[in-house]
Amino acid sequence: MEIKPLIPLGGYVAGADASVDKAVKMFPAIERFLRQEMREPASLELVQSRLQILFPGVKKAEQ
């Protein structure tokens, strides 16, 4: 079942799916992370550190 359309309509009840609950809770922070003005530079290090804050359990990729 597609859950995304249900959320704004109030059709999804929190607690029905733990992974959906986590995604709904994280969505505003992820959306803020993805918004960047065209002339707003961000170094790789800054982006990586912000991603580590959003996803603390994820390891950095090997280079």
PDB file of N, CA, C and O in Angstrom:
ATOM      1  N   MET A   1       0.840  -1.182   0.000  1.00  0.00           N
ATOM      2  CA  MET A   1       0.000   0.000   0.000  1.00  0.00           C
ATOM      3  C   MET A   1       0.884   1.244   0.000  1.00  0.00           C
ATOM      4  O   MET A   1       1.887   1.297   0.712  1.00  0.00           O
ATOM      5  N   GLU A   2       0.517   2.229  -0.787  1.00  0.00           N
ATOM      6  CA  GLU A   2       1.233   3.500  -0.856  1.00  0.00           C
ATOM      7  C   GLU A   2       0.776   4.366   0.319  1.00  0.00           C
ATOM      8  O   GLU A   2      -0.403   4.701   0.429  1.00  0.00           O
ATOM      9  N   ILE A   3       1.709   4.722   1.189  1.00  0.00           N
ATOM     10  CA  ILE A   3       1.366   5.451   2.409  1.00  0.00           C
ATOM     11  C   ILE A   3       1.455   6.958   2.233  1.00  0.00           C
ATOM     12  O   ILE A   3       0.712   7.701   2.874  1.00  0.00           O
ATOM     13  N   LYS A   4       2.360   7.423   1.365  1.00  0.00           N
ATOM     14  CA  LYS A   4       2.604   8.863   1.212  1.00  0.00           C
ATOM     15  C   LYS A   4       1.327   9.681   1.007  1.00  0.00           C
ATOM     16  O   LYS A   4       1.175  10.715   1.658  1.00  0.00           O
ATOM     17  N   PRO A   5       0.391   9.263   0.124  1.00  0.00           N
ATOM     18  CA  PRO A   5      -0.829  10.069  -0.060  1.00  0.00           C
ATOM     19  C   PRO A   5      -1.728  10.110   1.179  1.00  0.00           C
ATOM     20  O   PRO A   5      -2.523  11.037   1.340  1.00  0.00           O
ATOM     21  N   LEU A   6      -1.604   9.120   2.040  1.00  0.00           N
ATOM     22  CA  LEU A   6      -2.464   9.062   3.225  1.00  0.00           C
ATOM     23  C   LEU A   6      -2.053  10.054   4.306  1.00  0.00           C
ATOM     24  O   LEU A   6      -2.894  10.523   5.072  1.00  0.00           O
ATOM     25  N   ILE A   7      -0.768  10.374   4.370  1.00  0.00           N
ATOM     26  CA  ILE A   7      -0.254  11.193   5.472  1.00  0.00           C
ATOM     27  C   ILE A   7      -0.904  12.580   5.512  1.00  0.00           C
ATOM     28  O   ILE A   7      -1.430  12.956   6.559  1.00  0.00           O
ATOM     29  N   PRO A   8      -0.893  13.367   4.411  1.00  0.00           N
ATOM     30  CA  PRO A   8      -1.511  14.696   4.492  1.00  0.00           C
ATOM     31  C   PRO A   8      -3.024  14.662   4.727  1.00  0.00           C
ATOM     32  O   PRO A   8      -3.605  15.627   5.222  1.00  0.00           O
ATOM     33  N   LEU A   9      -3.643  13.555   4.370  1.00  0.00           N
ATOM     34  CA  LEU A   9      -5.095  13.433   4.535  1.00  0.00           C
ATOM     35  C   LEU A   9      -5.487  12.938   5.919  1.00  0.00           C
ATOM     36  O   LEU A   9      -6.671  12.869   6.251  1.00  0.00           O
ATOM     37  N   GLY A  10      -4.481  12.593   6.730  1.00  0.00           N
ATOM     38  CA  GLY A  10      -4.768  12.067   8.056  1.00  0.00           C
ATOM     39  C   GLY A  10      -5.163  10.602   8.029  1.00  0.00           C
ATOM     40  O   GLY A  10      -5.694  10.085   9.012  1.00  0.00           O
ATOM     41  N   GLY A  11      -4.911   9.929   6.916  1.00  0.00           N
ATOM     42  CA  GLY A  11      -5.288   8.531   6.780  1.00  0.00           C
ATOM     43  C   GLY A  11      -4.272   7.554   7.332  1.00  0.00           C
ATOM     44  O   GLY A  11      -4.551   6.360   7.438  1.00  0.00           O
ATOM     45  N   TYR A  12      -3.097   8.047   7.685  1.00  0.00           N
ATOM     46  CA  TYR A  12      -2.088   7.173   8.283  1.00  0.00           C
ATOM     47  C   TYR A  12      -2.081   7.416   9.783  1.00  0.00           C
ATOM     48  O   TYR A  12      -2.023   8.560  10.235  1.00  0.00           O
ATOM     49  N   VAL A  13      -2.139   6.345  10.545  1.00  0.00           N
ATOM     50  CA  VAL A  13      -2.121   6.436  12.001  1.00  0.00           C
ATOM     51  C   VAL A  13      -0.714   6.123  12.488  1.00  0.00           C
ATOM     52  O   VAL A  13      -0.171   5.055  12.206  1.00  0.00           O
ATOM     53  N   ALA A  14      -0.133   7.062  13.218  1.00  0.00           N
ATOM     54  CA  ALA A  14       1.206   6.848  13.769  1.00  0.00           C
ATOM     55  C   ALA A  14       1.213   5.579  14.611  1.00  0.00           C
ATOM     56  O   ALA A  14       0.279   5.305  15.365  1.00  0.00           O
ATOM     57  N   GLY A  15       2.287   4.816  14.462  1.00  0.00           N
ATOM     58  CA  GLY A  15       2.420   3.571  15.195  1.00  0.00           C
ATOM     59  C   GLY A  15       2.073   2.350  14.362  1.00  0.00           C
ATOM     60  O   GLY A  15       2.339   1.222  14.776  1.00  0.00           O
ATOM     61  N   ALA A  16       1.484   2.561  13.198  1.00  0.00           N
ATOM     62  CA  ALA A  16       1.108   1.439  12.338  1.00  0.00           C
ATOM     63  C   ALA A  16       2.327   0.809  11.678  1.00  0.00           C
ATOM     64  O   ALA A  16       2.317  -0.385  11.376  1.00  0.00           O
ATOM     65  N   ASP A  17       3.374   1.591  11.451  1.00  0.00           N
ATOM     66  CA  ASP A  17       4.592   1.091  10.805  1.00  0.00           C
ATOM     67  C   ASP A  17       5.768   1.918  11.321  1.00  0.00           C
ATOM     68  O   ASP A  17       5.842   3.120  11.066  1.00  0.00           O
ATOM     69  N   ALA A  18       6.675   1.285  12.038  1.00  0.00           N
ATOM     70  CA  ALA A  18       7.795   1.995  12.669  1.00  0.00           C
ATOM     71  C   ALA A  18       8.684   2.703  11.653  1.00  0.00           C
ATOM     72  O   ALA A  18       9.156   3.811  11.912  1.00  0.00           O
ATOM     73  N   SER A  19       8.917   2.079  10.502  1.00  0.00           N
ATOM     74  CA  SER A  19       9.780   2.717   9.507  1.00  0.00           C
ATOM     75  C   SER A  19       9.111   3.952   8.905  1.00  0.00           C
ATOM     76  O   SER A  19       9.787   4.937   8.608  1.00  0.00           O
ATOM     77  N   VAL A  20       7.808   3.908   8.725  1.00  0.00           N
ATOM     78  CA  VAL A  20       7.080   5.077   8.220  1.00  0.00           C
ATOM     79  C   VAL A  20       7.083   6.176   9.278  1.00  0.00           C
ATOM     80  O   VAL A  20       7.256   7.350   8.953  1.00  0.00           O
ATOM     81  N   ASP A  21       6.895   5.804  10.526  1.00  0.00           N
ATOM     82  CA  ASP A  21       6.935   6.790  11.609  1.00  0.00           C
ATOM     83  C   ASP A  21       8.278   7.512  11.628  1.00  0.00           C
ATOM     84  O   ASP A  21       8.333   8.732  11.784  1.00  0.00           O
ATOM     85  N   LYS A  22       9.352   6.756  11.470  1.00  0.00           N
ATOM     86  CA  LYS A  22      10.692   7.350  11.469  1.00  0.00           C
ATOM     87  C   LYS A  22      10.865   8.284  10.273  1.00  0.00           C
ATOM     88  O   LYS A  22      11.407   9.380  10.414  1.00  0.00           O
ATOM     89  N   ALA A  23      10.411   7.857   9.105  1.00  0.00           N
ATOM     90  CA  ALA A  23      10.523   8.681   7.894  1.00  0.00           C
ATOM     91  C   ALA A  23       9.725   9.972   8.030  1.00  0.00           C
ATOM     92  O   ALA A  23      10.199  11.039   7.643  1.00  0.00           O
ATOM     93  N   VAL A  24       8.527   9.881   8.572  1.00  0.00           N
ATOM     94  CA  VAL A  24       7.688  11.069   8.759  1.00  0.00           C
ATOM     95  C   VAL A  24       8.364  12.033   9.726  1.00  0.00           C
ATOM     96  O   VAL A  24       8.351  13.246   9.513  1.00  0.00           O
ATOM     97  N   LYS A  25       8.950  11.498  10.778  1.00  0.00           N
ATOM     98  CA  LYS A  25       9.628  12.337  11.773  1.00  0.00           C
ATOM     99  C   LYS A  25      10.864  13.017  11.175  1.00  0.00           C
ATOM    100  O   LYS A  25      11.149  14.172  11.491  1.00  0.00           O
ATOM    101  N   MET A  26      11.596  12.306  10.314  1.00  0.00           N
ATOM    102  CA  MET A  26      12.832  12.834   9.736  1.00  0.00           C
ATOM    103  C   MET A  26      12.599  13.738   8.527  1.00  0.00           C
ATOM    104  O   MET A  26      13.483  14.514   8.162  1.00  0.00           O
ATOM    105  N   PHE A  27      11.447  13.653   7.913  1.00  0.00           N
ATOM    106  CA  PHE A  27      11.197  14.364   6.656  1.00  0.00           C
ATOM    107  C   PHE A  27      11.508  15.859   6.702  1.00  0.00           C
ATOM    108  O   PHE A  27      12.180  16.349   5.795  1.00  0.00           O
ATOM    109  N   PRO A  28      11.057  16.609   7.707  1.00  0.00           N
ATOM    110  CA  PRO A  28      11.364  18.047   7.710  1.00  0.00           C
ATOM    111  C   PRO A  28      12.868  18.338   7.723  1.00  0.00           C
ATOM    112  O   PRO A  28      13.323  19.258   7.043  1.00  0.00           O
ATOM    113  N   ALA A  29      13.636  17.569   8.485  1.00  0.00           N
ATOM    114  CA  ALA A  29      15.088  17.783   8.538  1.00  0.00           C
ATOM    115  C   ALA A  29      15.746  17.434   7.204  1.00  0.00           C
ATOM    116  O   ALA A  29      16.659  18.133   6.764  1.00  0.00           O
ATOM    117  N   ILE A  30      15.295  16.373   6.567  1.00  0.00           N
ATOM    118  CA  ILE A  30      15.844  15.989   5.263  1.00  0.00           C
ATOM    119  C   ILE A  30      15.500  17.048   4.218  1.00  0.00           C
ATOM    120  O   ILE A  30      16.333  17.410   3.388  1.00  0.00           O
ATOM    121  N   GLU A  31      14.280  17.531   4.271  1.00  0.00           N
ATOM    122  CA  GLU A  31      13.864  18.567   3.323  1.00  0.00           C
ATOM    123  C   GLU A  31      14.696  19.841   3.506  1.00  0.00           C
ATOM    124  O   GLU A  31      15.094  20.463   2.521  1.00  0.00           O
ATOM    125  N   ARG A  32      14.964  20.235   4.762  1.00  0.00           N
ATOM    126  CA  ARG A  32      15.817  21.408   5.015  1.00  0.00           C
ATOM    127  C   ARG A  32      17.217  21.178   4.468  1.00  0.00           C
ATOM    128  O   ARG A  32      17.816  22.086   3.892  1.00  0.00           O
ATOM    129  N   PHE A  33      17.743  19.969   4.646  1.00  0.00           N
ATOM    130  CA  PHE A  33      19.078  19.640   4.150  1.00  0.00           C
ATOM    131  C   PHE A  33      19.146  19.780   2.629  1.00  0.00           C
ATOM    132  O   PHE A  33      20.142  20.272   2.097  1.00  0.00           O
ATOM    133  N   LEU A  34      18.112  19.357   1.939  1.00  0.00           N
ATOM    134  CA  LEU A  34      18.111  19.355   0.477  1.00  0.00           C
ATOM    135  C   LEU A  34      17.924  20.739  -0.134  1.00  0.00           C
ATOM    136  O   LEU A  34      18.229  20.941  -1.309  1.00  0.00           O
ATOM    137  N   ARG A  35      17.435  21.675   0.635  1.00  0.00           N
ATOM    138  CA  ARG A  35      17.230  23.034   0.110  1.00  0.00           C
ATOM    139  C   ARG A  35      18.538  23.803   0.169  1.00  0.00           C
ATOM    140  O   ARG A  35      19.129  23.982   1.234  1.00  0.00           O
ATOM    141  N   GLN A  36      18.965  24.242  -0.974  1.00  0.00           N
ATOM    142  CA  GLN A  36      20.201  25.011  -1.074  1.00  0.00           C
ATOM    143  C   GLN A  36      20.021  26.011  -2.201  1.00  0.00           C
ATOM    144  O   GLN A  36      19.612  25.661  -3.308  1.00  0.00           O
ATOM    145  N   GLU A  37      20.333  27.248  -1.900  1.00  0.00           N
ATOM    146  CA  GLU A  37      20.239  28.267  -2.931  1.00  0.00           C
ATOM    147  C   GLU A  37      21.275  27.988  -4.014  1.00  0.00           C
ATOM    148  O   GLU A  37      22.316  27.386  -3.751  1.00  0.00           O
ATOM    149  N   MET A  38      20.983  28.428  -5.222  1.00  0.00           N
ATOM    150  CA  MET A  38      21.860  28.168  -6.352  1.00  0.00           C
ATOM    151  C   MET A  38      23.272  28.723  -6.123  1.00  0.00           C
ATOM    152  O   MET A  38      24.256  28.110  -6.537  1.00  0.00           O
ATOM    153  N   ARG A  39      23.365  29.846  -5.488  1.00  0.00           N
ATOM    154  CA  ARG A  39      24.672  30.475  -5.255  1.00  0.00           C
ATOM    155  C   ARG A  39      25.168  30.257  -3.827  1.00  0.00           C
ATOM    156  O   ARG A  39      25.979  31.034  -3.323  1.00  0.00           O
ATOM    157  N   GLU A  40      24.693  29.225  -3.193  1.00  0.00           N
ATOM    158  CA  GLU A  40      25.100  28.895  -1.826  1.00  0.00           C
ATOM    159  C   GLU A  40      26.009  27.664  -1.871  1.00  0.00           C
ATOM    160  O   GLU A  40      25.527  26.532  -1.911  1.00  0.00           O
ATOM    161  N   PRO A  41      27.322  27.891  -1.865  1.00  0.00           N
ATOM    162  CA  PRO A  41      28.227  26.747  -1.957  1.00  0.00           C
ATOM    163  C   PRO A  41      28.230  25.932  -0.663  1.00  0.00           C
ATOM    164  O   PRO A  41      27.967  26.448   0.423  1.00  0.00           O
ATOM    165  N   ALA A  42      28.532  24.664  -0.813  1.00  0.00           N
ATOM    166  CA  ALA A  42      28.667  23.776   0.341  1.00  0.00           C
ATOM    167  C   ALA A  42      29.802  22.809   0.040  1.00  0.00           C
ATOM    168  O   ALA A  42      29.767  22.078  -0.950  1.00  0.00           O
ATOM    169  N   SER A  43      30.796  22.815   0.896  1.00  0.00           N
ATOM    170  CA  SER A  43      31.931  21.918   0.690  1.00  0.00           C
ATOM    171  C   SER A  43      31.511  20.473   0.945  1.00  0.00           C
ATOM    172  O   SER A  43      30.511  20.209   1.611  1.00  0.00           O
ATOM    173  N   LEU A  44      32.281  19.562   0.411  1.00  0.00           N
ATOM    174  CA  LEU A  44      32.012  18.140   0.623  1.00  0.00           C
ATOM    175  C   LEU A  44      32.022  17.818   2.112  1.00  0.00           C
ATOM    176  O   LEU A  44      31.182  17.058   2.592  1.00  0.00           O
ATOM    177  N   GLU A  45      32.969  18.394   2.839  1.00  0.00           N
ATOM    178  CA  GLU A  45      33.080  18.143   4.277  1.00  0.00           C
ATOM    179  C   GLU A  45      31.831  18.617   5.020  1.00  0.00           C
ATOM    180  O   GLU A  45      31.341  17.935   5.920  1.00  0.00           O
ATOM    181  N   LEU A  46      31.321  19.785   4.641  1.00  0.00           N
ATOM    182  CA  LEU A  46      30.114  20.312   5.273  1.00  0.00           C
ATOM    183  C   LEU A  46      28.921  19.409   4.985  1.00  0.00           C
ATOM    184  O   LEU A  46      28.143  19.090   5.883  1.00  0.00           O
ATOM    185  N   VAL A  47      28.784  19.007   3.745  1.00  0.00           N
ATOM    186  CA  VAL A  47      27.675  18.125   3.367  1.00  0.00           C
ATOM    187  C   VAL A  47      27.771  16.802   4.123  1.00  0.00           C
ATOM    188  O   VAL A  47      26.768  16.307   4.638  1.00  0.00           O
ATOM    189  N   GLN A  48      28.965  16.230   4.188  1.00  0.00           N
ATOM    190  CA  GLN A  48      29.144  14.966   4.903  1.00  0.00           C
ATOM    191  C   GLN A  48      28.814  15.111   6.384  1.00  0.00           C
ATOM    192  O   GLN A  48      28.180  14.231   6.967  1.00  0.00           O
ATOM    193  N   SER A  49      29.237  16.210   6.994  1.00  0.00           N
ATOM    194  CA  SER A  49      28.954  16.388   8.423  1.00  0.00           C
ATOM    195  C   SER A  49      27.459  16.562   8.668  1.00  0.00           C
ATOM    196  O   SER A  49      26.929  16.060   9.660  1.00  0.00           O
ATOM    197  N   ARG A  50      26.783  17.266   7.778  1.00  0.00           N
ATOM    198  CA  ARG A  50      25.331  17.424   7.924  1.00  0.00           C
ATOM    199  C   ARG A  50      24.606  16.097   7.730  1.00  0.00           C
ATOM    200  O   ARG A  50      23.624  15.815   8.417  1.00  0.00           O
ATOM    201  N   LEU A  51      25.087  15.289   6.800  1.00  0.00           N
ATOM    202  CA  LEU A  51      24.488  13.964   6.605  1.00  0.00           C
ATOM    203  C   LEU A  51      24.720  13.072   7.818  1.00  0.00           C
ATOM    204  O   LEU A  51      23.842  12.293   8.189  1.00  0.00           O
ATOM    205  N   GLN A  52      25.895  13.178   8.440  1.00  0.00           N
ATOM    206  CA  GLN A  52      26.176  12.392   9.648  1.00  0.00           C
ATOM    207  C   GLN A  52      25.225  12.777  10.770  1.00  0.00           C
ATOM    208  O   GLN A  52      24.824  11.928  11.566  1.00  0.00           O
ATOM    209  N   ILE A  53      24.861  14.057  10.839  1.00  0.00           N
ATOM    210  CA  ILE A  53      23.907  14.500  11.855  1.00  0.00           C
ATOM    211  C   ILE A  53      22.528  13.906  11.575  1.00  0.00           C
ATOM    212  O   ILE A  53      21.841  13.460  12.494  1.00  0.00           O
ATOM    213  N   LEU A  54      22.128  13.902  10.310  1.00  0.00           N
ATOM    214  CA  LEU A  54      20.819  13.349   9.942  1.00  0.00           C
ATOM    215  C   LEU A  54      20.762  11.835  10.100  1.00  0.00           C
ATOM    216  O   LEU A  54      19.754  11.284  10.541  1.00  0.00           O
ATOM    217  N   PHE A  55      21.850  11.172   9.737  1.00  0.00           N
ATOM    218  CA  PHE A  55      21.898   9.709   9.745  1.00  0.00           C
ATOM    219  C   PHE A  55      23.108   9.235  10.546  1.00  0.00           C
ATOM    220  O   PHE A  55      24.079   8.754   9.961  1.00  0.00           O
ATOM    221  N   PRO A  56      23.068   9.363  11.869  1.00  0.00           N
ATOM    222  CA  PRO A  56      24.251   9.069  12.684  1.00  0.00           C
ATOM    223  C   PRO A  56      24.715   7.611  12.634  1.00  0.00           C
ATOM    224  O   PRO A  56      25.886   7.341  12.899  1.00  0.00           O
ATOM    225  N   GLY A  57      23.853   6.688  12.311  1.00  0.00           N
ATOM    226  CA  GLY A  57      24.240   5.286  12.296  1.00  0.00           C
ATOM    227  C   GLY A  57      24.875   4.817  11.001  1.00  0.00           C
ATOM    228  O   GLY A  57      25.314   3.670  10.908  1.00  0.00           O
ATOM    229  N   VAL A  58      24.931   5.682  10.002  1.00  0.00           N
ATOM    230  CA  VAL A  58      25.449   5.301   8.688  1.00  0.00           C
ATOM    231  C   VAL A  58      26.932   5.639   8.612  1.00  0.00           C
ATOM    232  O   VAL A  58      27.351   6.748   8.946  1.00  0.00           O
ATOM    233  N   LYS A  59      27.722   4.661   8.163  1.00  0.00           N
ATOM    234  CA  LYS A  59      29.167   4.865   8.046  1.00  0.00           C
ATOM    235  C   LYS A  59      29.495   5.632   6.775  1.00  0.00           C
ATOM    236  O   LYS A  59      28.764   5.557   5.787  1.00  0.00           O
ATOM    237  N   LYS A  60      30.603   6.372   6.809  1.00  0.00           N
ATOM    238  CA  LYS A  60      31.084   7.060   5.614  1.00  0.00           C
ATOM    239  C   LYS A  60      31.546   6.033   4.593  1.00  0.00           C
ATOM    240  O   LYS A  60      32.022   4.957   4.955  1.00  0.00           O
ATOM    241  N   ALA A  61      31.406   6.365   3.331  1.00  0.00           N
ATOM    242  CA  ALA A  61      31.862   5.483   2.255  1.00  0.00           C
ATOM    243  C   ALA A  61      33.378   5.486   2.201  1.00  0.00           C
ATOM    244  O   ALA A  61      34.021   6.504   2.458  1.00  0.00           O
ATOM    245  N   GLU A  62      33.931   4.354   1.871  1.00  0.00           N
ATOM    246  CA  GLU A  62      35.383   4.249   1.687  1.00  0.00           C
ATOM    247  C   GLU A  62      35.781   5.029   0.452  1.00  0.00           C
ATOM    248  O   GLU A  62      35.073   5.012  -0.555  1.00  0.00           O
ATOM    249  N   GLN A  63      36.903   5.707   0.525  1.00  0.00           N
ATOM    250  CA  GLN A  63      37.370   6.470  -0.635  1.00  0.00           C
ATOM    251  C   GLN A  63      38.506   5.768  -1.311  1.00  0.00           C
ATOM    252  O   GLN A  63      39.031   6.262  -2.310  1.00  0.00           O
TER     253      GLN A  63
END
